[in-house]
């Protein structure tokens, strides 16, 4: 079983912000698998599906970004998911818009949602897919930037990176993480 967690903030006002690309990626996976993410359990909206013979749980924590670990630990404990089979998808200001980076483990970097997950789990050894949203311009407030929307020139790149994140998750489940990393870490 795999647990696929997309990070974001609940609420209409956040739907298309940079900080919610994790939610959007999980929605794209759900669309691909023709499932709904509509059950509220463990402080998350979840949907269940199969990729081949592998069961997957798609989750969008409803705790707000900086408290994502509360939902993730409840999901992991209930479903008894090994950390190596949990993939967290989230925004990253250290990557250019349109790029993704897949890692087997690592620190939270500057991301508070990931920091909270690692802190509550007491473990940073789980796969993650970072979706680039670029850095704010000099002097621009980081919170306003990540809670802002993409401009038209960035939109196509973001759509492409979300598609690649979706493909990387499916490739990981169907084959393995190393193959997905080789295909999508460009």
C-alpha positions in Angstrom: 0.0 0.0 0.0 1.1 3.5 -0.8 0.1 6.7 0.8 0.3 9.7 -1.5 0.0 13.0 0.3 -0.4 16.4 -1.4 0.3 19.4 0.7 -1.8 22.6 0.6 -4.2 24.7 2.5 -8.0 23.9 2.6 -10.4 26.5 1.3 -11.5 28.1 -1.9 -9.2 31.2 -1.4 -6.1 28.9 -1.6 -7.1 26.6 -4.5 -4.9 28.0 -7.2 -2.0 29.3 -5.1 1.6 28.3 -5.4 1.4 26.7 -2.0 -1.4 24.3 -3.2 0.4 22.6 -6.1 0.6 19.4 -3.9 -3.2 19.4 -3.7 -3.5 20.0 -7.4 -1.1 17.1 -8.2 -3.1 14.7 -6.0 -6.3 15.8 -7.8 -4.6 15.1 -11.1 -3.7 11.6 -9.9 -7.3 11.1 -8.8 -8.5 12.2 -12.2 -6.2 9.8 -14.0 -7.4 6.9 -11.8 -11.1 8.0 -12.0 -11.6 8.3 -8.3 -13.0 11.0 -6.0 -11.1 12.4 -3.0 -14.2 13.1 -0.9 -14.0 11.2 2.3 -13.1 13.2 5.4 -11.0 11.0 7.7 -7.9 11.5 9.8 -8.0 15.3 9.3 -7.7 14.7 5.6 -9.8 14.4 2.4 -9.0 10.9 1.1 -9.7 8.7 -1.8 -8.7 5.1 -2.4 -7.7 3.4 -5.6 -5.5 0.7 -7.1 -2.6 1.0 -9.5 -2.2 -2.5 -10.8 -2.5 -4.7 -7.7 -1.2 -2.0 -5.4 -3.7 -0.2 -3.2 -3.1 3.6 -2.8 -4.5 6.2 -0.5 -4.6 9.8 -1.9 -4.7 12.4 0.8 -5.1 16.1 1.1 -4.6 17.2 4.8 -7.1 19.7 6.0 -5.0 21.0 8.9 -3.5 23.9 7.0 0.0 23.6 5.7 2.1 24.3 8.8 0.3 21.5 10.7 0.3 18.8 8.0 2.2 16.4 10.2 -0.9 16.0 12.4 -2.9 14.5 9.5 0.0 12.5 8.1 0.8 10.7 11.3 -2.9 9.7 11.8 -3.0 8.4 8.2 0.3 6.4 8.6 -0.8 5.0 11.9 -4.2 3.9 10.8 -3.1 2.4 7.4 0.2 1.1 8.9 2.1 2.6 6.0 5.9 2.1 6.0 7.6 5.5 5.5 9.2 4.2 2.3 5.7 3.9 0.8 4.6 7.4 1.6 5.1 10.0 -1.1 4.6 13.7 -0.2 4.1 16.2 -3.0 4.6 19.9 -2.2 5.7 23.3 -3.5 9.4 24.3 -3.5 10.7 27.9 -3.9 14.2 26.6 -4.6 13.2 25.0 -7.9 12.2 27.0 -11.0 8.6 26.9 -12.0 8.0 23.9 -14.2 10.6 21.7 -12.6 10.2 18.8 -10.2 12.7 17.0 -8.0 12.1 13.5 -6.6 14.1 12.4 -3.5 14.1 9.3 -1.4 14.5 11.3 1.8 16.0 14.5 3.1 15.4 17.6 5.2 12.4 19.9 5.0 14.5 22.8 3.6 12.5 26.0 4.0 9.1 24.3 3.8 7.1 24.5 7.1 4.6 21.8 6.1 7.4 19.3 5.5 9.2 20.5 8.7 6.0 19.7 10.7 5.7 16.2 9.1 9.3 15.4 9.8 9.0 16.7 13.4 5.9 14.7 14.2 7.0 11.5 12.5 10.5 11.8 13.9 11.6 10.6 10.5 12.7 12.2 7.3 13.3 9.0 5.4 10.3 9.0 3.0 10.0 9.9 -0.7 9.0 13.3 -1.7 8.2 15.1 -5.0 9.0 18.8 -4.9 7.2 21.0 -7.5 9.1 24.2 -8.4 7.3 27.5 -7.9 10.4 29.7 -8.1 11.6 32.4 -5.6 9.9 35.7 -4.8 11.5 38.7 -6.3 14.0 40.6 -4.1 12.1 42.3 -1.2 8.8 40.4 -1.9 7.3 38.8 1.2 7.6 35.0 1.1 4.2 34.3 2.6 2.4 36.6 0.2 4.4 35.0 -2.7 3.5 31.3 -1.9 -0.1 32.3 -1.1 -0.2 34.1 -4.5 -1.2 32.8 -7.9 0.9 32.0 -10.9 1.0 34.5 -13.7 0.2 33.6 -17.3 3.8 33.0 -18.3 4.2 30.5 -15.4 0.9 28.7 -15.9 1.9 26.3 -18.7 5.1 25.3 -16.9 3.2 24.6 -13.7 0.7 22.4 -15.6 3.6 20.5 -17.1 5.3 19.9 -13.8 2.0 18.7 -12.2 1.6 16.2 -15.0 5.1 15.0 -14.5 4.5 14.6 -10.7 1.4 12.6 -11.5 3.4 10.4 -13.9 6.2 10.0 -11.4 3.8 8.7 -8.7 2.3 6.2 -11.1 5.8 5.1 -12.3 6.9 4.7 -8.6 3.9 2.5 -7.8 4.1 0.5 -11.0 7.9 -0.1 -11.0 10.0 1.8 -8.4 11.2 5.1 -7.1 14.6 4.9 -8.7 13.1 4.5 -12.2 10.8 7.5 -11.6 13.8 9.6 -10.4 15.8 8.7 -13.5 12.8 9.6 -15.7 11.7 12.9 -14.1 14.7 14.4 -12.3 15.9 16.6 -15.2 
